[in-house]
């Protein structure tokens, strides 16, 4: 199974917390895989972590399992 390297970014804007998730293929902030705005840092971090976990679960569900070696 290929590893999918995701990263989250969380930062404060003037009146809210912003979070986004990118992958290693397109790490530029202009086109994240997902993003959201939140009223607290904790909410932004939790949302980003949940989104990353959801991407990993979805990917694991759609990839074939490696062959067993005898």
Secondary structure, DSSP 8 states (H G I E B T S, - for coil): -----EEEEEEE-SSSEEEEEEETT---TTS-SEEEEESSHHHHHHHHHHHHHHHHHHHHHHS-------
